[in-house]
Amino acid sequence: MNLTAVNQSDVCQEDLCPERSVSLSVYVIMYVAAAAVSLLTVCGNLLVIISVSHFKQLHTPANILILSLAVSDLLVGVFVMPLCLSCLIESCWTSGPVMCSILKFMNFQATSVSVHTVALIAVDRFLALSSPFLYSEKISPTVICIATLFNWLFSLIYNFTLLFVNGNFTNVMCPGTCVYFMDGVSSLIDLLIVLLMPCTLIIILYTHVFVIAKRHATAIRALQVHNSTGSSKNRVSDKSERKAAILLGILVIVFLLCLLPYYICSLVIPYSNVDLFYVRNVAVIFFFLNSTINPIIYALFYPWFQKSLKLIFTFKVFNKDSSLMNVL
């Protein structure tokens, strides 16, 4: 259906924006909270980007993937989150059709890059644990950079094509609305490529990661029985293996918990006779909060990020040869 015709018909009312149903003070509080979350998202991911980019010790394949994830989360904090949270507060789109098209594209782009990057992190960790010698020989930062670049280019071409085919860049929207129009085939393709396939891969690979980490921990404990002189070192390695597995598990679980409600709502709402407007809004908020939570997870559990923050906030990163400082 051509939305140009719809826009010129009686379907589009003159004023689709509802009047405010709460007091001005509540709206101010909501906008302040939205601004705070957006600012936290931008600052947190910017600190991750600075840390991984500046310190040479952090130029590892795994951290390059974390850098890619932080960049996509930064885009969410800068372009997507302020506009979407504002729209949720007002229940109305007031930024015009151009910003609506930009929002759609940035939202799809950041989402697909984030999901595929987490899948690449799962592949990276699986190869590092299952084939450590092959991993150290074949998987270099250059290889990961090429994979990351391909991921961004694929998402760029895929999302532009998907939105263009469905008319999201060409059709005129009704005043006060900014919605995605997806036909059944496109919705199915998008669900498979952006959610089902990468998330299935993530779950399978991280299940293997936990199994391998547990096997390594069991072998280390068995070695401690026969080698008491190296027990202290082995105990540290045992603890490190378990901690790494736990951290990866936390990151993936939080990621899935934030994304799944949004996609479930996207599937259920078109076929439901029940008004799920507020449920959808909550799902959208959780969807965006994932970009805010990721840097917090790094700050709480990753020692290298904690050390990097100390050096950044004490301005030691401006010292000569600060990129060579030990942050591990």
C-alpha positions in Angstrom: 0.0 0.0 0.0 1.3 3.4 -1.0 1.6 5.6 2.1 1.5 8.7 0.0 -2.1 7.9 -0.8 -2.8 7.1 2.8 -1.3 10.4 3.9 -3.6 12.3 1.6 -6.7 10.4 2.6 -8.8 10.6 5.7 -6.9 7.8 7.4 -4.2 10.3 8.5 -5.9 12.7 10.9 -4.7 16.3 11.2 -3.4 15.8 14.7 -2.5 12.3 15.8 -0.5 13.4 18.9 -2.5 12.9 22.1 -2.5 15.6 24.8 -0.3 15.1 27.8 -2.1 13.0 30.4 0.3 13.7 33.3 1.7 16.8 34.9 4.6 18.8 33.6 6.9 17.8 36.5 6.4 14.1 35.6 7.4 14.8 32.0 10.5 16.7 33.1 11.5 13.8 35.3 11.0 11.3 32.5 13.1 13.4 30.1 15.8 13.8 32.6 15.9 10.1 33.2 16.0 9.4 29.4 18.8 11.9 29.0 20.7 10.4 31.9 20.4 6.9 30.4 21.5 8.1 27.0 24.5 10.0 28.4 25.5 6.9 30.5 25.3 4.8 27.4 27.5 7.2 25.4 30.1 7.7 28.1 30.4 4.1 29.0 30.9 2.8 25.5 33.2 5.7 24.7 35.4 4.7 27.6 35.5 1.1 26.3 36.4 2.4 22.8 39.2 4.6 24.2 40.6 1.8 26.4 40.8 -0.8 23.7 42.0 1.6 21.1 44.7 3.3 23.2 46.4 0.5 25.1 48.4 -1.8 22.9 48.1 -4.7 25.4 44.4 -4.7 24.7 44.8 -5.1 20.9 43.8 -8.8 21.1 41.2 -10.5 18.8 38.6 -10.8 21.7 39.0 -7.1 22.6 38.7 -6.0 19.0 35.3 -7.7 18.9 34.4 -5.9 22.2 35.4 -2.7 20.5 33.1 -3.4 17.6 30.2 -4.1 20.1 31.0 -0.8 21.9 30.9 1.2 18.7 27.4 -0.2 17.8 26.2 0.5 21.3 27.6 4.0 21.0 25.6 4.5 17.9 22.5 3.5 19.8 23.3 5.9 22.6 23.9 8.8 20.2 21.3 8.4 17.4 18.6 5.8 18.4 18.1 6.0 22.2 17.3 9.8 22.5 14.8 9.8 19.7 13.1 6.6 20.7 12.8 7.4 24.4 11.5 10.8 23.5 8.8 9.2 21.3 7.9 6.8 24.1 7.4 9.6 26.5 5.3 11.7 24.1 3.6 8.7 22.4 4.1 10.8 19.2 6.7 11.4 16.6 7.6 15.0 16.1 11.0 14.9 14.5 9.9 14.6 10.8 10.2 12.0 8.1 14.0 12.4 7.5 14.9 11.7 11.1 12.4 8.8 11.1 14.2 7.2 8.2 17.6 7.8 9.9 16.2 6.3 13.1 15.0 3.2 11.4 18.2 2.6 9.6 20.4 3.2 12.6 18.2 1.0 14.8 18.4 -1.9 12.4 22.1 -1.4 11.7 23.1 -1.3 15.4 20.9 -4.2 16.3 22.2 -6.6 13.5 25.9 -5.6 14.2 25.5 -6.1 17.9 23.9 -9.6 17.5 26.4 -10.7 14.9 29.3 -9.4 17.0 28.2 -11.3 20.0 28.1 -14.4 17.8 31.6 -13.7 16.6 32.7 -13.4 20.2 31.2 -16.8 20.9 33.1 -18.2 17.9 36.3 -16.6 19.1 36.0 -17.9 22.6 35.1 -21.4 21.4 38.1 -21.6 19.1 40.4 -20.2 21.8 39.4 -22.9 24.3 38.8 -25.9 22.0 41.9 -25.4 19.8 44.3 -23.0 21.6 47.4 -23.8 19.4 45.4 -23.4 16.1 43.8 -20.2 17.5 47.2 -18.6 18.4 48.6 -19.5 15.0 45.6 -18.6 12.7 43.5 -16.1 14.6 45.3 -12.7 14.6 44.0 -9.2 15.2 44.2 -8.7 11.4 41.9 -11.6 10.8 39.4 -10.4 13.4 39.5 -6.8 11.9 38.6 -8.2 8.5 35.8 -10.3 10.0 34.5 -7.2 11.9 34.7 -5.0 8.7 32.8 -7.7 6.8 30.1 -7.8 9.5 29.6 -4.1 9.4 29.4 -4.0 5.6 27.1 -6.9 5.4 24.7 -5.3 8.0 24.9 -2.0 6.1 23.9 -3.5 2.7 21.4 -5.9 4.3 19.5 -3.3 6.3 19.5 -0.7 3.6 18.1 -3.3 1.1 15.5 -4.6 3.7 14.2 -1.1 4.5 14.3 0.2 0.9 12.4 -2.8 -0.4 9.7 -2.3 2.2 9.4 1.4 1.3 10.7 2.8 4.6 12.9 5.3 2.7 10.5 6.3 0.0 7.0 6.4 1.5 5.5 9.4 3.2 4.5 8.7 6.8 1.3 10.0 8.5 2.0 12.9 10.9 2.9 11.9 14.4 4.0 8.4 13.4 7.3 6.6 12.8 6.7 2.9 12.2 8.4 0.1 10.3 6.5 -1.5 7.4 7.6 -5.1 6.8 5.9 -7.7 4.6 5.7 -11.3 5.8 8.6 -12.6 3.8 10.9 -9.8 4.9 9.9 -10.2 8.5 10.7 -13.9 8.4 14.1 -13.3 6.7 15.0 -10.6 9.2 14.0 -12.9 12.1 16.2 -15.7 10.8 19.2 -13.6 10.0 19.2 -11.1 12.9 17.8 -13.3 15.7 17.3 -17.0 15.3 20.5 -18.1 13.5 23.0 -16.0 15.5 21.3 -16.6 18.8 21.2 -20.3 18.2 24.9 -20.3 17.3 25.6 -18.2 20.5 23.8 -20.7 22.8 25.4 -23.8 21.2 28.9 -22.4 21.3 28.7 -21.0 24.8 27.3 -24.4 26.0 30.5 -25.9 24.5 32.6 -23.1 26.1 31.2 -24.0 29.6 31.8 -27.7 29.0 35.4 -27.1 27.9 36.0 -24.7 30.8 34.7 -27.2 33.3 36.8 -30.0 31.7 39.9 -27.8 32.0 39.1 -27.0 35.7 38.7 -30.7 36.4 42.0 -31.5 34.8 43.8 -28.7 36.7 42.3 -30.0 40.0 43.5 -33.5 39.2 47.0 -32.1 38.4 47.1 -30.4 41.8 46.8 -33.7 43.6 49.9 -35.1 41.9 51.9 -31.8 41.8 51.7 -30.0 45.1 54.6 -27.6 44.2 52.6 -26.1 41.4 49.3 -26.1 43.3 49.2 -22.3 43.8 49.8 -21.6 40.1 47.3 -24.2 39.1 44.7 -22.9 41.5 45.0 -19.4 40.0 44.5 -20.9 36.5 41.5 -22.9 37.7 40.0 -19.8 39.1 40.7 -17.8 36.0 39.1 -20.4 33.7 35.9 -20.4 35.9 35.8 -16.6 36.1 36.2 -16.3 32.3 33.3 -18.7 31.7 31.1 -16.9 34.3 31.8 -13.5 32.7 31.0 -14.7 29.2 27.8 -16.3 30.5 26.7 -13.1 32.2 27.3 -11.1 29.1 25.4 -13.5 26.8 22.5 -14.0 29.3 22.0 -10.2 29.7 22.2 -9.8 26.0 19.5 -12.4 25.3 17.2 -11.2 28.1 17.3 -7.7 26.7 16.7 -8.6 23.1 14.2 -11.5 23.3 11.2 -9.5 24.7 11.4 -7.0 21.9 11.4 -9.7 19.2 8.7 -11.6 20.9 6.5 -8.5 21.0 7.3 -7.9 17.3 6.0 -11.4 16.5 3.0 -11.4 18.8 1.5 -7.9 18.4 0.5 -8.0 14.7 -1.6 -11.2 15.4 -2.9 -10.2 18.8 -6.3 -8.6 19.5 -5.1 -7.5 22.9 -3.7 -4.0 23.4 0.0 -4.6 24.1 1.1 -1.0 23.6 2.7 -0.6 27.1 4.2 -4.1 26.9 5.9 -3.1 23.7 7.2 0.1 25.2 8.8 -1.9 28.1 10.3 -4.3 25.7 11.8 -1.4 23.7 13.3 0.1 26.9 14.9 -3.3 27.8 16.2 -3.5 24.2 18.1 -0.2 24.5 19.2 -0.9 28.1 21.5 -3.7 26.7 23.7 -1.0 25.2 23.9 0.7 28.6 24.5 -2.5 30.6 27.4 -3.8 28.6 30.0 -1.2 29.7 28.8 -1.7 33.3 29.5 -5.4 33.0 33.0 -4.6 31.8 33.6 -2.1 34.6 32.4 -4.5 37.3 34.1 -7.7 36.1 37.0 -7.0 33.8 40.2 -5.9 35.6 41.8 -4.5 32.4 38.9 -2.1 32.0 39.1 -1.0 35.7 42.8 -0.3 35.3 42.1 1.6 32.0 39.5 3.8 33.7 42.0 4.7 36.5 44.5 5.8 33.9 42.0 7.7 31.9 40.4 9.6 34.8 43.9 10.4 36.2 44.9 11.8 32.8 47.9 9.4 32.6 46.8 8.4 29.1 48.3 11.8 28.0 51.8 10.8 29.2 54.4 9.8 26.7 54.3 6.1 25.8 51.1 5.7 27.9 49.9 3.2 25.3 52.6 0.8 26.5 51.4 0.8 30.1 50.5 -2.5 31.7 46.7 -2.8 32.1 46.5 -6.6 32.3 
